[in-house]
Amino acid sequence: MIFFLIILVMLLVFFIVTWFSNIQIELLFKREAQNDFGKIKVNMFGGLLRFQYYLPRIQWSGLDEGVVARKNVTGKIGKAKTKPKKESVQIDKRKIKKLHFAYRQILYRFHDFQRIMRWFFGKITCEKFVWNTKIGTGDAAEAGILTGLAWSIKWMLLSWLGNQIRWNAKPELKVDPRFNEAILETYFHSIIRFRIGHAILAVKRLSDHMRKGRIQ
């Protein structure tokens, strides 16, 4: 009897610790001299569990074959590292159509999908948001137009995020127009965190309403 009580207490403590623990997600993407590099780093339980997803190269093979992204996946549990795993993901017209169809199905079935996601986004805290861009075509007039477009896109995204999530640091945005050279370089670095319990609640709400066939 005592043994089962000990097990029950341990499970209860584990559940409470897991519920209130944070997941930290770090996203890094940079493009320099036509070289793309991306990394997503996930930390759980104060760094005890770590996972990294690398996207070092993106290959464009035309409209029919689409984009082939090759990444390396590594993990770490405590001080032990998992064996690196290489994966290749191909995104073509067929997969894009499937994703679009799935998205429309979600909007059709979940009328209040945005309400649930808005609630979850409200639990997200952004610890860092840096987005710098260098852009130019070699023509001063075109560079000016592209600079204005880049600023518009960044401010639209930031305006939307600003009403959804919480901020621990001031966002840093920069667009550097290059009037005499053709260039497109960008650097994006963001760190967000949220509680595992909030993510579980969001998934549960979506799952419960999915079984009902409609979000109320």
C-alpha positions in Angstrom: 0.0 0.0 0.0 2.8 2.4 0.9 4.6 1.6 -2.3 1.5 2.5 -4.4 1.1 5.8 -2.4 4.8 6.6 -3.1 4.2 5.9 -6.8 1.1 8.0 -6.8 2.8 11.0 -5.1 5.8 10.7 -7.6 3.4 10.8 -10.5 1.5 13.7 -9.0 4.7 15.7 -8.5 5.9 14.9 -12.0 2.5 16.0 -13.4 2.7 19.3 -11.5 6.3 20.0 -12.5 5.5 19.2 -16.1 2.4 21.4 -16.1 4.2 24.5 -14.9 7.5 23.9 -16.8 8.3 26.1 -19.7 9.1 25.2 -23.3 11.6 27.6 -24.8 11.8 27.7 -28.6 14.7 29.6 -30.4 14.4 30.3 -34.1 17.4 31.4 -36.1 17.5 32.0 -39.8 20.0 33.9 -41.8 20.9 34.3 -45.5 24.3 35.6 -46.4 25.8 35.6 -49.9 23.0 33.3 -51.2 23.7 30.8 -48.4 20.7 29.9 -46.2 21.0 28.6 -42.7 18.2 27.9 -40.3 18.0 26.4 -36.8 15.2 25.6 -34.4 16.3 24.9 -30.8 13.8 23.5 -28.2 14.6 23.5 -24.5 12.4 21.7 -21.9 12.7 21.3 -18.2 15.3 24.0 -17.7 17.5 22.6 -20.5 17.4 19.0 -19.3 15.8 18.0 -22.7 17.2 19.7 -25.7 16.5 19.3 -29.4 17.9 21.1 -32.4 16.7 21.1 -36.0 19.1 22.4 -38.6 18.1 23.6 -42.0 21.5 24.4 -43.6 20.5 24.3 -47.2 17.5 24.9 -49.4 17.6 23.7 -53.0 15.1 25.0 -55.6 14.4 22.4 -58.3 11.8 24.2 -60.3 8.0 24.5 -60.0 7.2 20.9 -60.6 9.7 19.4 -58.1 9.5 22.3 -55.7 11.9 22.9 -52.8 14.0 20.2 -51.2 15.1 21.0 -47.7 17.8 18.9 -46.0 18.2 19.2 -42.2 20.1 17.6 -39.4 18.3 16.7 -36.2 20.1 16.3 -32.9 18.8 15.8 -29.3 20.2 15.9 -25.8 18.8 14.3 -22.6 20.8 15.6 -19.7 24.5 15.2 -20.7 23.8 12.4 -23.1 23.5 13.3 -26.8 21.4 11.4 -29.2 22.7 10.2 -32.5 22.4 12.9 -35.2 19.7 12.2 -37.8 19.7 13.5 -41.3 16.4 14.0 -43.0 15.2 15.3 -46.4 11.9 17.0 -46.9 10.5 17.7 -50.4 7.8 20.4 -50.8 6.2 20.3 -54.3 2.9 21.4 -55.8 1.2 18.2 -54.7 2.1 18.7 -51.0 1.2 22.4 -51.2 -2.2 21.5 -52.5 -2.6 19.0 -49.7 -1.6 21.5 -47.0 -4.0 24.1 -48.5 -6.8 21.5 -48.5 -6.1 20.6 -44.8 -6.0 24.3 -43.9 -9.4 24.9 -45.5 -10.8 21.8 -43.7 -9.6 23.2 -40.4 -11.3 26.6 -41.0 -14.5 24.8 -42.1 -14.7 22.4 -39.1 -13.3 24.8 -36.5 -15.3 28.0 -36.7 -13.7 29.2 -33.5 -10.2 28.0 -34.3 -8.9 31.5 -34.1 -10.4 32.1 -30.7 -8.6 29.1 -29.2 -5.3 30.0 -30.9 -5.7 33.6 -29.7 -6.0 32.3 -26.2 -2.9 30.2 -26.6 -0.9 33.0 -28.2 -1.8 35.1 -25.2 0.2 32.7 -23.0 3.3 33.0 -25.2 6.1 35.3 -24.0 8.7 36.6 -26.6 12.1 37.0 -25.0 13.9 38.2 -28.2 12.9 39.4 -31.7 15.5 40.6 -34.1 14.9 40.9 -37.9 17.5 42.7 -40.0 17.4 42.8 -43.8 19.7 44.1 -46.6 18.0 44.5 -49.9 18.8 46.0 -53.3 18.6 45.3 -57.0 21.2 47.7 -58.4 18.6 50.2 -59.2 18.0 53.0 -56.7 14.3 53.4 -57.5 13.6 49.7 -57.2 15.6 49.5 -54.0 13.4 52.3 -52.5 10.2 50.4 -53.4 11.5 47.1 -52.0 12.6 48.8 -48.8 9.2 50.3 -48.3 7.6 46.9 -49.0 10.0 45.1 -46.5 9.1 47.7 -43.8 5.4 47.2 -44.5 5.7 43.4 -44.1 7.7 43.6 -40.9 5.4 46.2 -39.3 2.3 44.2 -40.3 3.7 41.0 -38.7 4.9 42.9 -35.6 1.5 44.7 -35.3 -0.3 41.4 -35.4 2.0 39.7 -32.9 1.9 42.7 -30.6 -1.8 42.2 -30.0 -1.4 38.4 -29.5 1.6 37.7 -27.3 3.5 39.2 -24.4 6.9 40.8 -24.8 9.9 40.7 -22.4 12.2 42.6 -24.8 11.7 45.4 -27.3 11.6 44.1 -30.9 14.5 45.1 -33.2 13.7 45.7 -36.8 16.0 47.0 -39.5 16.0 47.4 -43.3 19.2 48.4 -44.9 18.6 49.5 -48.6 21.5 49.0 -51.0 21.1 51.3 -54.0 24.1 50.2 -56.0 24.1 46.4 -55.7 21.9 43.4 -56.1 21.6 41.8 -52.7 19.1 40.0 -50.5 20.4 39.1 -47.0 18.4 38.7 -43.9 19.0 37.8 -40.2 16.1 36.6 -38.0 16.5 35.6 -34.4 13.6 35.0 -32.0 13.1 33.3 -28.7 9.7 32.4 -27.2 8.5 30.4 -24.3 5.2 29.1 -22.9 4.1 26.6 -20.3 3.6 23.0 -21.2 0.3 23.0 -19.4 -1.1 25.8 -21.6 -0.1 23.8 -24.7 -1.8 20.7 -23.4 -5.0 22.7 -22.7 -5.0 24.2 -26.2 -4.5 20.7 -27.8 -7.2 19.2 -25.6 -9.7 22.0 -26.5 -9.1 21.4 -30.2 -9.3 17.7 -29.8 -12.6 17.8 -27.7 -14.3 20.1 -30.2 -13.0 18.0 -33.1 -14.9 15.0 -31.8 -18.0 17.1 -31.6 -17.5 18.1 -35.2 -17.7 21.8 -34.6 -16.1 24.3 -32.2 -18.7 26.1 -30.2 
